Amino acid sequence: MLIRSISGLRGIVGAPDGLSAEIVARYAASFARYNDFKGTVAIGYDGRLGGARFYEIATQALITSGCDVLALGMVPTPTVMMAAEVKPEIVGGIIITASHNPGEWNGMKFIAETGLFLDAEQNKVLWDIVNSGETQSVPPEDYGEVIDGRDFVEQHIQAVLDIPFVDRAKIAERNFRVVLDCVNASGSFIHPRLLHSLGVADVIELHCDGSGIFPHRPEPVPENLTSLKEAILREKADLGIVVDPDADRLVLIMENGEPFIEENTIVLATEHVLKHSQRGQSVVVNLSTTRAIEDVAEKFGANVIRTPVGEINVAKKMIESNAIIGGEGSGGVILPMVHMGRDSLVGIALCLSALAEFCGTISEKRKGLPQYEIVKSKIELKSQEQVREILAAIEKKLSGKAKSINREDGIRIDFEYSWLHARASNTEPIIRIIAEAPTRDGAEELISGATAFIA
């Protein structure tokens, strides 16, 4: 099954109705038509098996459609986004990736000349071109050229090092010992280089060979990180760092082997940036992100704006509100002064600098952050028609005690000190349900209250 959404295109490679070389070529050629068969397209891949071939196929489709190609190679999604944003000759970008999906999946994400992902309206234009079959090759004399862009990773690293909120001297003083897990994908080489450049004393590379062979399921959630926990304890490390295959999400593991909780990535980064900024700043996060953001923002006189789930929704609102930082609770940090996409490199630099200033352990820092428990669940869908019925049932069940209800993206119901958000996934045939409360029991009660009556 091919899944086409605001998050791009994904499918199981080799499945009868999945992703194939022909489909990759068709979508790349359609993207060339979307850009009027001219300009330079930045392209990269996340490192998973087969991705290099799809990268080559997409490159050839773009060239024979008249576009030049800035070939970045195996790089994080944020590297492609940054290239599109900062290089004036770039008219768009393609990253061959299935994000956190298992190894049998692959896909394509499409980036506009602004460096942002295509939004819903822009995606519709691209999908219409794909559906029409109106692609064309140009005469050989008009073929585009391949430009070697592999050195752009150095510009990405330098932009992170230049963040004014990052104190490399303090990071070096802490003599951090860090275990790094890049699931053998796009972060395998750029992330160790960043950590060494930041002044991290000892980087223990756990799964950083760039082979594309995932050592565990690639979504950076606690149940998939057993080997990282063991390495942290064995190596007596200060913390563990893990990223997903395309390295836009950052998850931290504490020195005791326990998860820092991915929601706290954006909380820690936001607290650090606001601490070093003027009061009155804006922060943008999506509706599924922890309410700890509001607590931190209040402490520093900042304003929180929430958007529907989807990086493009957060990024567009950040531009509109001139936000200083934003992101998502899945471990995605967006810092506009570097570029307008989720970026694990940015998150690493901000979080390490925050920990260097704190002087204690990461588990001690965790205790000083607002304390909430978040629980995530899902409902498998038999058909899309179920979505409206299920969301209406949840609202009817829980709305009586609500302080506010937001229907911008599914249904988010806020209570005094807790909330529940239920929405259809952009990438899977499921309804995601997230609840947060001061205690885990409280969050689980919200989940059970929302789902117990659903057959």
N, C-alpha and C positions, 0 to 999 in steps of 0.2 A: 504493500500500500504506500502510495506517495502522499505525503502530508504537505500541503501548501498553505502557508499562513503568513502573518505579519513577521514571523521569525524566519521566513525564507522557505526553502524546499528541503525535505528530508525523506529518505526511504531506505528500505533494506536492500543492500546490494546483492544482485543475483536472484532476487525473488521475482516471480512472474510479473507482478505488478509493482516492482520496486524500482530502485535507481539503477540506471544503466549508462553506458558510454554514450549511446545515442541521445538519451535525455539530457545528459550534461552538455553535449555539443549543441543541442537545440536551444537550451536555456541560455547558454553563453552567446550564441549567435543572436538570439532574441534581445539579449542585453545590449549587444552592439547596435541593433536596430533602435532600441530604446534611446541610445545615445547618438542617433543619426549617423551611424557608421563612421564616426570620427572621434578624435581625442585619444587620450591614453587611459587605459583601465589598469588599476593596480590589482594584482591577483596573488593569493597565497593559499596554503593548505595546512590543515592542523596536524598532519603527521600520521594519522591512522592508516592502516594497511589499505592499499589501493588508492589512497588519496593523491599520491604523486602522479598516477596515471590520469586520473580525472583532471588534475591540475594541468597536465600537458594537453589533454583533449580540449579543455576550456580555452587554453592559450591559443591553440591552433584555430579554433572556431572564431575567436576574436580577431586574430590576425587576418584570416581569409575573408573576414567581413569588413576589413579596412581599418580596424583599431590598432594602435600601438599598445603594447603590454609592458607594464612595469612588473617584472617577474621577481617577487619577493622571496619565493621558496617556502620552506616550512617555517611559518611564523605564527604568532598569536593573532587572533582576530583583531585585537586592538592595534596591532602594528599596521594592518591593512587600512583600518579606519583612520589612523593618524596620517598615513601617507596621503589618503584621499583628501583629508582636511587641510593639510599644510602645503601640499604641492599644487600650484595653480594649474598645471597642465593636466592633472588627473580629472577625468569626468565621472569617475565612479570606480567601484571595486567589487571583486568577487572573492569570497573566502570559501574554499572547499572544506566543509566541516559539518558534522552532525552534533556539535557541541558536546553535551554530557551523555549522549546516547551510546549504547554498547557498540562494540567493534564491528558488528555486522551492518551497522547503519552508516550512511554518509549523506551529504547534502550540500546545499549552496546557500550562502547568505549574500544578499545584494546591497551594495552601499552606494549612496548618492554622492555627488561631487562635494557636498557639504561635509562628508565624513560620517554622516548619520545613515542608519539603515533606511531603506525605502519604507515610507509609511504606507498606510492602508490604501490611500488613493494612488500613490506611485506604484505599489505592487499590482494594483488592478490593471494599470496601463501595461505593465510588463506581462502579466498573465494573459491579457487580451492579445498581445503580440504573439506569445507562445501558442495560444489556442488557434490563432489565425493561420499559423504556419508561414507568415510573411517574412521569412528571412531570406537573405541572398548573399552569394559570394561576389566579390569584386574581381576585376581582372588582375592577373598576377602583378602587374606593374603598380597596382594600387594597394597591394597587401601591406599590412602594418609591420612593424618591427618589434622584436623582443629587446627590452632594455633590462640589463642586469641590475636588479634593485636589492640584492642581498645585503648590501652594506647599510641599508636603511635602518636595520636593527640598532646600529650605533647611535643614530639620531634619536631613536625612541628611548634608548637607555639614557642618553645625555639629557633629554627633556625631563625625564624623571629625576635625575640627579640635580637638576636646576630648580626643582620645586622649593620655594622659599621656606616652607614648613618642615623641610627635611634637613636634619642636622647630622651630617655624616661623621663629624668629629665625635659627637656624643654616642652615635652608634658604634664607632670603633672603640671608644672607651669601655663599652660594656662587654667587649670580647664575646659576643654572642656565638653560641654553638647551635647551628640550625640544621635540621634534617629536611631535605627538599624532595617532594614527590611530584613529578611532572607526568606521571603515567606514560612515560616514554614517548610523549607527543610534543606539541609545538613549543612548550616551555623548556624543553630539555637543555637547550644551549643558551638561550637568552637569559633565563632566570639565574643560573649560576653566575653568569657574568655580571648581572645587576647586583646580586648579593655581595660579590667580591668588591665591586665598585663602591657600594654603600659602606664598606668597611667591616662587613661581617667577618669575624675572625676565622670561623671554621664552618664550611659548608659540606654537609654529608649528603651526597647525591644518592638517593635511594632508587628511583626509577627514572633516570634521565639519560637513557642511551639513544633516544630519538628513533628507535626501531619501529614505532607505531604498534608494537605488540603490547596491549594493555595488560598489566600484571594483576589487575582486579577490575571490577566494574568501575567505569570512569567517572561516574557522578561522585563529587567529593562530599559524601555524607558519611557519618561515623561508621555505619556497618560495613563500608567498603574500605576502611582505612586501618585494618588490623595490623598490617605489616609496618605502617608508619608509627603506630603506637608502640609496637615492640622495639622499633629502632630508636625512638626517642628515649625510652627507658634504658635500653642497652647502652646507648652512647652518652647518657646523662646530658641530653641536649636541653637548651633553654626553651625551645619551641619547635614545632613542626609546621611546615608550609606545604600546602597541596593546592594544585590548580587542576581545572578540567582540561580536556584535550586541546581546546582552542584558547585556553588561558585568559578568559575574560573574568572568571570567577576565582575568588581567593577564600580559602578556608584555613584556619589556624588550629593547631592542636597544642594543648598546654604541656608544660614540662612534666606533669604527672601522667601524661598519656590520655587525658580526658579532652573531649572537644571543647574548644572555646565557644562553640556554637556559631554557625555561619552568619546568623543575624547580627552577631556582635562585631563582625568585620566592619560593616558600614557604621555601626555605632562608635567604635574606637576611632576610625578614620575621621568621622564627622566631629567628634569631640576634640580631636587634635587640631583640626583645621580651624574650628570656631575659637578655640583657646588662643590661637595666634592671629585672629582677625578682628576687625572692628565689629562692634555690636550692630544689630539690625540686618544681618545677612539673611538670605533665603536658602533653605535646604529643600530639595525635592526628592521624594521617594514614592514608591508605588503603594497601592492599597494593601498589599500583603506583607509589608515590612513592619517590623517591631515598633511598638509605641514608645520604646526607649528613646527613639529619635526625638520625640516631642519633649521628653524629660531633659535630654542633653541640650536641645535647642533653647529651651526656657532658661536654663542655667546661664547661657551666653547671650541672651536677648535676641535669638534668631527666630525666624518664621518658618514653619514647615508647611509645604504644599504637597498634596498627594495626587497621584495620577492612576489611571488604569495600568494593569501589569503590561509589561513590554518595554524594552529599553528605549525604543524610539519615542514612546509616550513620555517617559521621564526626561529624556534629552531635550525634546522640543519644549517642554515646560520649563526646563532649566534655562534655555536660551531666552524664552519669553520673560522669565522673572529675574534674569541675571543672577542665578543662583551661584553660590561659591562652591558648593559640593552637592552631590546627589548620588543616587544609586538604588540598589535593590537588596533585600534581605537575603538573597541567595549567595551573597558574597561578592556582589558587583559594586565597585566604587567608580564614580565618574568625577573627575576633576577637570573643569573646563580649561584651566590654564595649560594643561597638557594636550588634551583633545576631548571630544564630547562623547566618548564611548566608555563602557565598562572596561576596566583595565586592571588586571591583577598585579602588574608591575607597580602601578601607582599605589594600589592598596598595600603592597608589601612595604614600600618606602615610607608611607605615612604611618603604618602600624608599628614598624620597627623604630621609627623616630619617637612615637608616642611611648613605647615601652622603654626606650633609652632615657627619656626624660623622667619617667616614673621611678626608675631605679630598682623596683621590686620585680618579682616573678610575674609571668603572664597570668597565673592563677590568682595571684593577689590583685592584679589589675582587674581581672574579671569580677571579683567581689566588690570592687568599687564602682562598677557600672550599674545602671538601673537593673533591678532584678525582676525578670518576667520569664515565664515558661511558655514556649510556643510548641504546638502540636500540629502535625500535618497529616492529612488523610486524603482519600480520594474515593470516588464512586465510578466504577466502570460503566460506560454507556453502551446500550444496545443500539441506540439511534440518537441523532442530534435533536430529534423532536422531544427527547426526555429532558433536555436542559431547562427549558422554560418551566416545565411542570415541577421539576425538582427544586429549582430556585424559589418558585412561588410557595412551595410547601415549607421550605426552610424559613422564609420570611414570615409566613403565617404562624409558624410554631414559635419563633423567637422574638417577634417584633414587640410584643406586649411590654417587655422590660427595657426596650432600647432607648438610649439617649439620642441616637441619630442613625439614619439609614442612608447608605450611598448606593446608587444603582448604576454608576458609570461603567462598572466592569463586574457583571454578575451582581452579587448582593454582599455588601459589607454592613454588618450590624455592630454598632458600638454601644457598650454598656459603661458603667461607671469606671471600672478599672480593667476591662477586658474587651475583646472584640472577636468577631468571626467573619471570615471572608470566604465565600463560595463562588467559584467561577469556572467556566469551561476552559480547558487547557488550550493554548495556542498550538501545541505540538503533538498531543495525544488525544485519543477518544475517551476522555475522562472529565469529570468535574473535580477540581482540586478544592479541598476544604482546609482552611488554616484557622486556628484559634489561638489566642494568647490571653494569658491571665497571670496574676501574681504567683499562682501555684500550678503545678502540672495537673493536679486533680481538677482544678477549676477549668483549665483549658480542655481537658478530656471530657468533662461534663458538657461543655459547649458542643464539642464534636458529637458526642453520643446523642445529645438533644437534637442535633441537626440531622442525624442519619438513622436513628433507631426506627423511625416509622417509614423509611424508604425501602421498598421491596427490591 
